[in-house]
Amino acid sequence: MPRAVVPATSGTVELEYETMGSPDDPTVLLIMGFTAQMIAWPDSFCTALVEQGFHVVRFDNRDCGLSTKFDGRTVDVGAVMAAAFADQPAPPVPYTLSDMALDAVGLLDHLGIDRAHVVGASMGGMIAQHVAIEHPSRVRSLTSVMSMSGEPEYGSPLPEAAAVLLAPPPAERAAYIEHSINYAVWQSKRFFDADQVKIDAARAYDRAFYPEGSDRQLAAIYASGRRNEGLANLRVPTLVIHGRDDTLLPPAGGERTAELVPNSTLLMVADMGHDLPTPLQPLIVGAIAAHARHSDWLVAPSR
């Protein structure tokens, strides 16, 4: 797959990316979440967006998948989280969500795309919010999926979900795959498919097993602070999608995000957890596509 070298706060970052569909169609930029590779956007999800008439771009965030790793850069995650919950300045971190948002903008530059429909899931939703707040001229529309506003009191993980998220993953392949069924704690209760979860875990492990990036990505989330003021001043057409069964970032995170963004649309999805289950993909893709088209009626079209 192709790689893009994009400018960063210090030096450059290489991003592994993939495009689908015609570049002559409006672009949907997909940003995935915490420690998740771009393949966590299901192929069927991406194909459905292409069939809706969009040019789809997905990529690995820094410190994940096949993109640049910040090996050796240590961070005190506990101190960063403590500062966030105390609403105090964070200690130094290797990078923030703003840096990760700049990566996404750099990828658009690399591809010659002026403006895109930006869709982010979980931490990717947080990054997408930073793109919209800090680089609004590059955003045709924003869709924030199963994410939150950076305010710890709205949508912080439930204890049982946080315990699974923060548990070090097994290093051995078979154990890692078996461990993945623990994700049931935050996934859709109705549509959880243990066999598919194991298939996805095997694919992710074989492509790039890199747990070392998790501390730095988690520190970036908590060090980036609250986005309530930025979201309240946002003038980008915004759709917020959230699952009612989400325990990793509970529904209050999505509800608060939609409450903050003027004229935003909130879609609360029954039977959806912190995942993109196959039976719900037509609903989610349809909502993203309809929102993107409506946004293009409101602003001058540009690739």
C-alpha positions as CSV (number, residue, x, y, z in Angstrom):
1,M,0.0,0.0,0.0
2,P,1.2,3.6,-0.5
3,R,2.7,5.8,2.1
4,A,2.6,9.5,2.6
5,V,5.3,11.6,4.2
6,V,3.6,14.4,6.0
7,P,5.0,17.4,8.0
8,A,4.8,17.1,11.8
9,T,5.6,19.3,14.7
10,S,9.0,17.8,14.8
11,G,10.2,16.4,11.5
12,T,7.9,14.2,9.4
13,V,5.6,11.3,9.9
14,E,5.0,8.5,7.4
15,L,1.4,7.4,7.1
16,E,0.3,4.1,5.5
17,Y,-3.0,4.7,3.6
18,E,-5.4,3.2,1.2
19,T,-7.9,4.8,-1.3
20,M,-11.0,3.3,-2.8
21,G,-13.3,4.6,-5.5
22,S,-12.8,7.5,-7.9
23,P,-10.8,10.5,-6.9
24,D,-13.2,12.5,-8.9
25,D,-15.9,11.8,-6.3
26,P,-16.2,13.7,-3.0
27,T,-13.7,12.3,-0.5
28,V,-14.6,10.7,2.8
29,L,-11.6,10.6,5.1
30,L,-11.9,7.8,7.7
31,I,-9.9,8.2,11.0
32,M,-9.8,5.2,13.2
33,G,-9.5,5.0,17.0
34,F,-7.2,4.1,19.9
35,T,-4.6,1.5,18.8
36,A,-6.9,0.4,15.9
37,Q,-5.4,0.0,12.5
38,M,-7.1,1.4,9.4
39,I,-8.4,-2.1,8.6
40,A,-10.7,-1.7,11.6
41,W,-12.9,0.2,9.1
42,P,-14.5,-2.9,7.7
43,D,-13.9,-3.5,4.0
44,S,-17.7,-3.8,3.6
45,F,-18.2,-0.4,5.2
46,C,-15.7,1.3,2.9
47,T,-17.1,-0.5,-0.2
48,A,-20.6,0.7,0.8
49,L,-19.4,4.3,0.9
50,V,-17.8,3.9,-2.6
51,E,-21.1,2.5,-3.9
52,Q,-22.8,5.7,-2.5
53,G,-20.6,7.7,-4.8
54,F,-17.6,8.6,-2.5
55,H,-13.9,8.4,-2.8
56,V,-12.8,6.8,0.4
57,V,-9.4,7.3,2.2
58,R,-8.4,5.3,5.3
59,F,-5.0,5.3,7.0
60,D,-3.0,4.1,10.0
61,N,-2.6,6.8,12.7
62,R,0.9,7.4,14.0
63,D,2.1,4.8,16.5
64,C,-0.2,2.2,15.0
65,G,-0.3,-0.2,12.1
66,L,2.3,0.4,9.5
67,S,2.7,4.2,10.1
68,T,5.6,5.9,11.9
69,K,6.3,4.5,15.4
70,F,7.6,6.7,18.2
71,D,9.8,4.0,19.6
72,G,11.6,4.9,22.9
73,R,9.4,8.0,23.6
74,T,8.2,7.4,27.2
75,V,5.2,9.0,28.9
76,D,3.7,8.9,32.3
77,V,0.1,8.1,31.4
78,G,-1.0,8.0,35.0
79,A,0.2,11.6,35.6
80,V,-1.4,12.8,32.3
81,M,-4.8,11.2,33.2
82,A,-4.7,12.5,36.8
83,A,-4.1,16.1,35.4
84,A,-7.0,15.7,33.0
85,F,-9.4,14.6,35.7
86,A,-8.2,17.4,38.0
87,D,-8.6,19.9,35.1
88,Q,-4.9,20.8,35.4
89,P,-2.2,21.3,32.7
90,A,-0.8,18.0,31.5
91,P,2.8,17.1,31.8
92,P,4.8,16.8,28.6
93,V,3.7,14.2,26.1
94,P,5.2,13.0,22.8
95,Y,2.3,14.4,20.8
96,T,-1.3,15.5,21.1
97,L,-4.5,15.0,19.2
98,S,-3.8,18.3,17.4
99,D,-0.6,16.7,16.0
100,M,-2.6,13.7,14.9
101,A,-5.1,16.0,13.2
102,L,-2.3,17.7,11.4
103,D,-1.3,14.2,10.1
104,A,-4.7,13.8,8.6
105,V,-4.5,17.3,7.0
106,G,-1.0,16.4,5.7
107,L,-2.5,13.3,4.1
108,L,-5.1,15.4,2.3
109,D,-2.3,17.6,1.1
110,H,-0.4,14.6,-0.2
111,L,-3.4,13.4,-2.1
112,G,-4.2,16.9,-3.5
113,I,-7.6,17.0,-1.8
114,D,-8.6,20.5,-0.7
115,R,-11.6,19.5,1.5
116,A,-13.1,16.2,2.7
117,H,-16.0,14.8,4.6
118,V,-14.1,13.8,7.8
119,V,-15.4,10.8,9.6
120,G,-13.8,9.6,12.9
121,A,-14.6,6.7,15.2
122,S,-13.7,6.8,19.0
123,M,-10.3,8.4,19.3
124,G,-10.6,9.0,15.6
125,G,-13.7,11.0,16.3
126,M,-11.7,13.1,18.7
127,I,-9.0,13.6,16.0
128,A,-11.7,14.5,13.5
129,Q,-13.1,17.1,15.9
130,H,-9.7,18.6,16.1
131,V,-9.4,18.7,12.3
132,A,-12.8,20.5,12.1
133,I,-11.9,23.0,14.9
134,E,-8.4,23.7,13.9
135,H,-8.6,23.3,10.1
136,P,-12.2,24.1,9.2
137,S,-11.4,25.1,5.7
138,R,-10.4,21.5,4.9
139,V,-13.7,20.0,6.1
140,R,-16.8,19.7,4.0
141,S,-18.6,17.9,6.9
142,L,-17.8,16.2,10.2
143,T,-19.2,12.9,11.4
144,S,-18.2,12.0,14.9
145,V,-18.9,8.3,15.7
146,M,-18.9,6.8,19.2
147,S,-16.7,9.6,20.5
148,M,-16.8,12.5,23.0
149,S,-15.9,16.1,23.7
150,G,-12.8,15.6,25.9
151,E,-14.8,16.4,29.1
152,P,-14.2,13.5,31.4
153,E,-17.5,13.9,33.1
154,Y,-19.3,13.1,29.8
155,G,-18.7,9.7,28.4
156,S,-15.8,8.2,30.3
157,P,-15.4,4.5,30.1
158,L,-17.3,2.2,32.5
159,P,-14.9,0.4,34.8
160,E,-15.4,-3.0,33.2
161,A,-14.7,-1.6,29.8
162,A,-11.7,0.4,30.9
163,A,-10.2,-2.7,32.5
164,V,-10.3,-4.6,29.2
165,L,-9.0,-1.6,27.2
166,L,-6.0,-1.1,29.5
167,A,-5.1,-4.7,30.1
168,P,-1.8,-5.5,28.3
169,P,-2.6,-7.7,25.3
170,P,-1.0,-11.2,25.1
171,A,2.1,-11.2,22.9
172,E,1.6,-14.7,21.6
173,R,-0.7,-14.9,18.5
174,A,-3.1,-17.6,19.6
175,A,-3.5,-16.0,23.1
176,Y,-4.0,-12.6,21.5
177,I,-6.8,-13.9,19.3
178,E,-8.5,-15.6,22.2
179,H,-8.2,-12.5,24.3
180,S,-10.1,-10.5,21.7
181,I,-13.4,-12.1,22.8
182,N,-13.2,-9.9,25.9
183,Y,-14.1,-7.0,23.6
184,A,-17.7,-8.2,24.1
185,V,-17.8,-6.0,27.1
186,W,-18.2,-2.9,24.9
187,Q,-19.4,-4.3,21.6
188,S,-23.0,-4.7,20.5
189,K,-24.8,-7.1,22.7
190,R,-27.3,-8.1,20.0
191,F,-24.8,-8.5,17.2
192,F,-21.6,-9.7,18.9
193,D,-20.0,-12.3,16.7
194,A,-17.1,-14.0,18.5
195,D,-15.9,-15.8,15.4
196,Q,-15.7,-12.5,13.4
197,V,-14.0,-10.8,16.3
198,K,-11.3,-13.5,16.3
199,I,-10.9,-13.3,12.5
200,D,-10.4,-9.5,12.8
201,A,-7.9,-9.9,15.7
202,A,-5.9,-12.4,13.7
203,R,-5.8,-10.0,10.7
204,A,-4.7,-7.1,12.9
205,Y,-2.0,-9.2,14.7
206,D,-0.6,-10.5,11.4
207,R,-0.5,-7.0,9.9
208,A,1.1,-5.1,12.8
209,F,1.2,-6.1,16.5
210,Y,2.4,-3.0,18.2
211,P,1.1,-2.5,21.8
212,E,3.9,-0.1,22.6
213,G,2.0,2.8,20.9
214,S,-0.9,2.6,23.3
215,D,0.5,4.6,26.1
216,R,1.5,7.5,23.8
217,Q,-1.9,7.5,22.1
218,L,-3.8,7.4,25.4
219,A,-1.6,10.2,26.7
220,A,-2.5,12.2,23.6
221,I,-6.2,11.8,24.3
222,Y,-6.0,13.0,27.9
223,A,-3.3,15.7,27.3
224,S,-5.4,17.3,24.6
225,G,-8.0,18.6,27.1
226,R,-11.6,19.7,26.6
227,R,-13.0,20.6,23.3
228,N,-16.2,22.1,24.6
229,E,-15.3,25.7,23.5
230,G,-14.0,24.7,20.1
231,L,-17.1,22.5,19.5
232,A,-19.4,25.3,20.6
233,N,-17.8,27.6,18.0
234,L,-17.8,25.0,15.2
235,R,-19.6,26.0,12.0
236,V,-18.9,22.8,10.1
237,P,-22.0,20.7,9.3
238,T,-21.8,18.0,12.0
239,L,-23.4,14.6,12.5
240,V,-22.9,12.7,15.7
241,I,-23.5,8.9,15.7
242,H,-23.5,6.9,19.0
243,G,-24.5,3.5,20.1
244,R,-26.9,3.1,23.0
245,D,-25.1,0.0,24.2
246,D,-21.6,1.7,24.3
247,T,-19.8,1.1,27.6
248,L,-16.3,2.2,26.4
249,L,-17.5,5.7,25.6
250,P,-21.0,5.7,26.9
251,P,-23.9,7.6,25.2
252,A,-23.4,10.7,27.2
253,G,-20.2,11.4,25.2
254,G,-22.1,11.6,21.9
255,E,-25.1,13.4,23.4
256,R,-22.8,16.1,24.9
257,T,-20.9,16.5,21.6
258,A,-24.2,17.1,19.7
259,E,-25.3,19.4,22.4
260,L,-22.2,21.6,22.0
261,V,-22.0,21.8,18.2
262,P,-24.5,24.3,16.8
263,N,-27.1,22.8,14.4
264,S,-25.6,19.4,14.7
265,T,-27.6,16.2,14.1
266,L,-27.6,13.4,16.7
267,L,-28.2,9.8,15.7
268,M,-28.5,7.4,18.7
269,V,-28.4,3.8,17.4
270,A,-30.2,1.0,19.2
271,D,-28.2,-2.3,19.6
272,M,-24.9,-0.6,18.7
273,G,-22.0,-0.8,21.1
274,H,-18.5,0.5,20.6
275,D,-18.2,-1.2,17.2
276,L,-19.5,-1.2,13.7
277,P,-21.5,-4.4,13.5
278,T,-22.3,-5.7,10.0
279,P,-26.1,-5.6,10.4
280,L,-25.9,-1.9,11.3
281,Q,-23.5,-0.8,8.6
282,P,-26.3,0.1,6.1
283,L,-27.9,2.4,8.6
284,I,-24.6,4.1,9.6
285,V,-23.2,4.4,6.0
286,G,-26.6,5.7,4.9
287,A,-26.6,8.4,7.6
288,I,-23.0,9.4,6.7
289,A,-23.8,9.6,3.0
290,A,-27.0,11.6,3.5
291,H,-25.2,14.0,5.8
292,A,-22.3,14.5,3.3
293,R,-24.7,15.2,0.5
294,H,-26.8,17.6,2.5
295,S,-23.5,19.4,3.6
296,D,-22.5,19.7,-0.1
297,W,-25.8,21.5,-0.8
298,L,-24.8,24.0,1.9
299,V,-21.2,24.7,0.8
300,A,-19.6,25.1,-2.6
301,P,-18.4,21.7,-3.9
302,S,-14.8,20.9,-4.0
303,R,-13.0,17.6,-4.3
